[in-house]
Amino acid sequence: LVNLAVNARDAMPGGGTLTLDTENVVIDEETAASRPGARPGRHVRLGIGDTGSGMDPYVLEHAVEPFFTTKPKGEGTGLGLATVYGIVTQAGGFLQITSTPSRGTQVSAFLPATDQEATEPATVPDEAPPAGGGRTVLVVEDEEAIREVTARILARNGFTVLTAAGGPEAIRIVDGHPGTIDLLLTDVVMPQMTGKEVAEALTARIPGLPVLYMSGYAHPALTSQGTLEAGVTLIEKPFSEPQLLAKIRDVLDSG
């Protein structure tokens, strides 16, 4: 949902309408035979539509290929629809995309329905991670809303927070900061500098600086592209406050 919503937002730079809808559908034998990956039977359709720029036939044909993107270099990984396609097909479903240039795009994920009862999700332990104790975290995130929410979470849990909208600003902050920085929390995919490049620049200035990456993309997809190396610590967006604090605790304890 996050990946599809981000794609829809990017397709409507001047504004527009984002529509989410669901419905129960039955795929018959004839329909299943005409759609790659489709199986007959009951499905739940999850749809996201936008009134944005749309895609021409060539772009539509390649839309789910990993690393295919029409965005300028540094502004997209080409993993959004590919990630959605992978998740849906692994669940036994299929993806349907319709698009018209200048009119918008509709993405429908068809997921097999089940009669089984939903299981309760695993709960986060009630024990709260220890407070920040005044330790300083530098948050690097180009999305202002995410940057502000993350900073508020950290501040109310006892951390001193520095924020930057990108790599160049983060470097300036580090070069001018008189105190200690205990952790770098950085987004992975950003304009100008990637999270990996930010981490390399800052660890060169602060040897041994612990780094926690955050991204809306799955870790395997980022490592296969070379955007991140295997073995680094990543928290996937969206994350809850307890999840973020627990991951920070793990990184600081291991450092």
C-alpha positions in Angstrom: 0.0 0.0 0.0 2.8 2.4 0.8 4.7 1.7 -2.4 1.5 2.1 -4.5 0.5 5.3 -2.7 4.0 6.8 -3.2 3.8 5.9 -6.9 0.4 7.6 -7.2 1.6 10.6 -5.3 4.6 11.0 -7.6 2.3 10.7 -10.7 0.3 13.7 -9.5 2.8 16.5 -8.8 0.1 19.1 -9.3 -2.4 17.4 -7.1 -5.2 15.0 -7.9 -7.3 12.2 -6.5 -6.0 9.0 -4.9 -8.7 6.3 -4.6 -8.4 3.1 -2.5 -11.1 0.4 -2.8 -11.7 -3.2 -2.1 -14.2 -5.8 -3.3 -14.9 -9.5 -3.3 -14.6 -11.0 -6.8 -14.8 -14.5 -8.4 -12.3 -15.2 -11.1 -13.8 -17.7 -13.6 -11.8 -20.2 -15.8 -11.9 -18.0 -18.9 -10.7 -14.9 -17.1 -7.9 -16.8 -15.3 -6.7 -18.2 -18.6 -6.4 -14.7 -20.1 -4.4 -13.2 -17.2 -0.9 -14.3 -16.4 -0.6 -15.8 -12.9 -4.3 -15.8 -12.3 -6.2 -18.8 -10.9 -9.9 -19.4 -10.8 -11.8 -18.9 -7.6 -12.7 -16.4 -4.9 -10.4 -13.4 -4.6 -10.3 -10.1 -2.7 -9.4 -7.2 -5.0 -7.4 -4.3 -3.5 -7.3 -1.3 -5.8 -5.4 2.0 -5.9 -6.1 4.5 -8.5 -4.9 8.0 -9.3 -5.7 10.8 -11.7 -2.1 11.5 -12.6 0.2 11.4 -15.6 -0.5 7.8 -16.5 1.8 5.5 -18.5 2.2 4.9 -22.2 2.1 1.3 -23.6 5.9 0.9 -23.4 6.2 2.0 -19.8 3.1 -0.1 -18.8 4.7 -3.2 -20.4 7.8 -2.8 -18.3 6.2 -1.4 -15.1 6.8 -4.4 -12.9 10.4 -5.0 -13.9 12.9 -4.5 -11.1 14.8 -1.2 -11.3 12.7 0.1 -14.3 11.8 3.7 -13.6 10.9 6.8 -15.5 12.0 9.1 -12.6 15.2 11.2 -12.8 18.3 9.6 -11.4 18.4 9.7 -7.6 14.6 10.1 -7.3 13.5 6.5 -7.7 14.7 2.9 -7.5 12.3 1.3 -9.8 11.4 -1.1 -7.0 7.9 0.1 -6.1 5.7 -1.9 -8.5 8.2 -4.7 -8.6 8.0 -5.1 -4.8 4.2 -5.1 -5.0 4.2 -7.6 -7.8 6.5 -9.9 -5.8 4.4 -9.7 -2.6 1.1 -10.4 -4.5 2.5 -13.3 -6.6 4.1 -14.9 -3.5 0.7 -14.8 -1.9 -0.8 -16.7 -4.9 -2.4 -13.7 -6.4 -1.9 -11.6 -9.5 -1.6 -7.9 -10.4 -3.6 -6.0 -13.0 -2.5 -2.5 -14.2 -4.5 -0.2 -16.5 -3.3 3.2 -17.4 -4.0 6.0 -19.8 -1.5 8.9 -20.5 -2.7 12.2 -18.9 -5.7 10.4 -17.3 -4.3 8.2 -14.6 -3.5 4.7 -13.5 -5.4 1.9 -11.7 -3.5 -0.9 -10.0 -5.5 -3.9 -8.8 -4.0 -6.6 -6.6 -6.1 -9.8 -6.6 -5.4 -11.9 -3.5 -6.9 -15.4 -3.0 -9.7 -15.4 -0.5 -9.8 -17.9 2.4 -12.3 -19.3 4.9 -9.7 -19.5 7.7 -10.0 -17.3 10.7 -7.4 -14.6 10.9 -4.7 -15.2 13.6 -3.8 -12.6 16.1 -0.6 -10.7 15.2 2.4 -11.0 17.4 2.4 -8.4 20.1 5.3 -6.2 21.0 6.5 -6.9 24.6 5.2 -4.4 27.1 8.7 -3.8 28.5 9.8 -0.4 27.1 13.4 0.0 25.8 15.6 2.1 28.0 15.3 5.9 27.4 17.8 7.7 25.2 19.6 9.1 28.2 20.5 12.3 26.3 22.3 10.4 23.6 22.3 12.3 20.2 20.7 10.9 17.1 21.1 12.5 13.7 18.0 11.8 11.6 18.4 12.2 7.8 15.1 11.9 5.9 14.0 13.9 2.8 10.3 13.4 3.6 9.4 16.2 6.0 6.5 14.5 7.7 8.4 11.3 8.4 11.4 13.3 9.6 9.3 15.3 12.0 7.4 12.3 13.4 10.6 10.4 13.9 12.2 13.3 15.7 9.3 13.7 18.0 9.4 10.0 18.9 13.1 10.2 19.8 12.8 13.4 21.7 10.0 12.2 24.0 12.1 9.1 24.7 15.1 11.0 26.0 17.2 11.4 22.9 18.8 14.6 21.7 17.8 14.9 18.0 19.4 16.6 15.1 17.6 16.5 11.7 18.7 16.9 8.1 16.6 16.8 4.9 19.5 15.2 2.9 23.1 14.2 2.8 24.7 17.6 2.2 22.8 19.1 5.1 23.8 16.2 7.4 27.5 16.7 6.5 27.2 20.4 7.4 25.6 19.5 10.7 28.3 17.0 11.6 31.1 19.4 10.7 29.6 22.2 12.8 28.3 20.1 15.8 30.5 20.6 18.9 29.2 17.6 20.8 29.0 13.8 20.3 26.7 12.1 17.8 25.8 8.6 19.0 23.7 7.3 16.1 22.9 8.0 12.4 19.4 7.2 11.4 19.1 7.7 7.7 16.6 7.0 4.9 18.1 4.9 2.1 16.6 6.4 -1.1 17.0 10.2 -1.2 17.9 12.8 -3.8 21.5 14.0 -4.1 23.0 11.3 -1.8 21.8 7.9 -0.9 21.7 6.7 2.7 24.7 4.5 2.0 26.7 7.6 0.7 25.6 9.6 3.7 26.8 6.9 6.1 30.1 6.6 4.3 30.7 10.4 4.5 29.8 10.6 8.2 31.6 7.5 9.4 34.7 8.9 7.7 34.3 11.9 10.0 33.1 9.9 13.0 34.8 6.5 13.0 32.7 3.8 14.6 29.5 5.8 14.3 26.5 3.4 14.6 24.2 3.5 11.6 20.5 2.5 11.3 18.9 2.6 7.9 15.2 3.1 7.3 13.3 2.5 4.0 9.9 1.7 2.6 11.6 -1.0 0.4 12.4 -4.5 1.6 16.0 -5.2 2.6 16.6 -8.0 -0.1 15.5 -5.7 -2.9 17.9 -2.9 -1.7 20.9 -5.2 -1.4 20.3 -6.9 -4.7 20.4 -3.5 -6.4 23.6 -2.5 -4.5 21.8 0.4 -2.8 22.7 -1.3 0.5 25.2 -3.9 1.5 24.3 -7.2 3.2 24.7 -7.2 6.9 23.7 -3.6 7.6 20.8 -2.9 10.0 17.5 -1.7 8.4 14.1 -0.9 9.8 11.3 -1.0 7.2 8.7 1.8 7.0 6.1 2.2 8.3 7.3 1.3 11.8 5.8 1.8 15.2 7.4 3.7 18.1 8.3 0.5 20.0 9.8 -1.1 16.9 11.9 2.0 16.2 13.1 2.2 19.8 13.9 -1.5 20.0 15.9 -1.4 16.8 17.9 1.7 18.0 18.6 -0.2 21.3 19.9 -3.2 19.3 22.2 -1.0 17.2 23.5 1.0 20.1 24.1 -2.2 22.2 25.9 -3.9 19.4 28.0 -0.9 18.8 
